[in-house]
Amino acid sequence: MVRTFTIEYPEGDAREIEHQLRVNQLVDLNGNPLPLPLASPRIIAYRVWKISTEAGRNTEDVVYHLELVTRPELESATPRGG
């Protein structure tokens, strides 16, 4: 079975990635997981809010739907709150 993983940005754009993610995971622009706590709140980060899967005969497409993380949320994810 061939599995593909795709991130879908809030604007509707999509990009294929090579790894799995989980709900509520913070990721960067490229879909790479961000280590917590964050070093700085001055980054663009997304949260995986939903995962959908579509299965075909020999394929499985997994789509990770992203939402933009707000500045206050990023500040709370840093060691001293920003």
Contacts in CASP RR format, 6 or more apart in sequence:
PFRMAT RR
TARGET T0000
AUTHOR 0000-0000-0000
METHOD contacts of the structure
MODEL  1
MVRTFTIEYPEGDAREIEHQLRVNQLVDLNGNPLPLPLASPRIIAYRVWK
ISTEAGRNTEDVVYHLELVTRPELESATPRGG
1 58 0 8 1.000
1 59 0 8 1.000
1 60 0 8 1.000
2 58 0 8 1.000
2 59 0 8 1.000
2 60 0 8 1.000
3 59 0 8 1.000
3 60 0 8 1.000
3 61 0 8 1.000
3 62 0 8 1.000
4 16 0 8 1.000
4 59 0 8 1.000
4 60 0 8 1.000
4 61 0 8 1.000
4 62 0 8 1.000
5 16 0 8 1.000
5 17 0 8 1.000
5 18 0 8 1.000
5 19 0 8 1.000
5 20 0 8 1.000
5 21 0 8 1.000
5 62 0 8 1.000
5 64 0 8 1.000
6 14 0 8 1.000
6 15 0 8 1.000
6 16 0 8 1.000
6 17 0 8 1.000
6 61 0 8 1.000
6 62 0 8 1.000
6 63 0 8 1.000
6 64 0 8 1.000
7 14 0 8 1.000
7 15 0 8 1.000
7 17 0 8 1.000
7 21 0 8 1.000
7 27 0 8 1.000
7 31 0 8 1.000
7 46 0 8 1.000
7 63 0 8 1.000
7 64 0 8 1.000
7 66 0 8 1.000
8 14 0 8 1.000
8 63 0 8 1.000
8 64 0 8 1.000
8 65 0 8 1.000
8 66 0 8 1.000
9 15 0 8 1.000
9 46 0 8 1.000
9 66 0 8 1.000
10 46 0 8 1.000
10 66 0 8 1.000
10 67 0 8 1.000
10 68 0 8 1.000
14 63 0 8 1.000
15 30 0 8 1.000
15 31 0 8 1.000
17 30 0 8 1.000
17 31 0 8 1.000
17 64 0 8 1.000
20 62 0 8 1.000
21 27 0 8 1.000
21 31 0 8 1.000
21 33 0 8 1.000
21 48 0 8 1.000
21 51 0 8 1.000
21 64 0 8 1.000
22 48 0 8 1.000
22 51 0 8 1.000
23 48 0 8 1.000
23 49 0 8 1.000
23 50 0 8 1.000
23 51 0 8 1.000
24 47 0 8 1.000
24 48 0 8 1.000
24 49 0 8 1.000
25 33 0 8 1.000
25 47 0 8 1.000
25 48 0 8 1.000
26 33 0 8 1.000
26 34 0 8 1.000
26 36 0 8 1.000
26 38 0 8 1.000
26 45 0 8 1.000
26 46 0 8 1.000
26 47 0 8 1.000
26 69 0 8 1.000
26 77 0 8 1.000
27 33 0 8 1.000
27 34 0 8 1.000
27 45 0 8 1.000
27 46 0 8 1.000
27 47 0 8 1.000
27 48 0 8 1.000
27 66 0 8 1.000
28 34 0 8 1.000
28 43 0 8 1.000
28 44 0 8 1.000
28 45 0 8 1.000
28 46 0 8 1.000
29 44 0 8 1.000
29 46 0 8 1.000
31 46 0 8 1.000
31 66 0 8 1.000
34 43 0 8 1.000
34 45 0 8 1.000
36 77 0 8 1.000
37 77 0 8 1.000
37 78 0 8 1.000
37 79 0 8 1.000
38 45 0 8 1.000
38 74 0 8 1.000
38 77 0 8 1.000
38 78 0 8 1.000
39 78 0 8 1.000
40 78 0 8 1.000
40 82 0 8 1.000
41 71 0 8 1.000
41 74 0 8 1.000
41 75 0 8 1.000
41 77 0 8 1.000
41 78 0 8 1.000
41 81 0 8 1.000
41 82 0 8 1.000
42 74 0 8 1.000
43 74 0 8 1.000
44 68 0 8 1.000
45 68 0 8 1.000
45 69 0 8 1.000
45 74 0 8 1.000
46 66 0 8 1.000
46 67 0 8 1.000
46 68 0 8 1.000
46 69 0 8 1.000
47 66 0 8 1.000
47 67 0 8 1.000
47 69 0 8 1.000
48 64 0 8 1.000
48 65 0 8 1.000
48 66 0 8 1.000
49 65 0 8 1.000
49 66 0 8 1.000
49 67 0 8 1.000
50 64 0 8 1.000
50 65 0 8 1.000
51 62 0 8 1.000
51 63 0 8 1.000
51 64 0 8 1.000
51 65 0 8 1.000
52 62 0 8 1.000
52 63 0 8 1.000
52 65 0 8 1.000
53 60 0 8 1.000
53 61 0 8 1.000
53 62 0 8 1.000
53 63 0 8 1.000
54 60 0 8 1.000
54 61 0 8 1.000
54 63 0 8 1.000
55 61 0 8 1.000
75 81 0 8 1.000
75 82 0 8 1.000
END
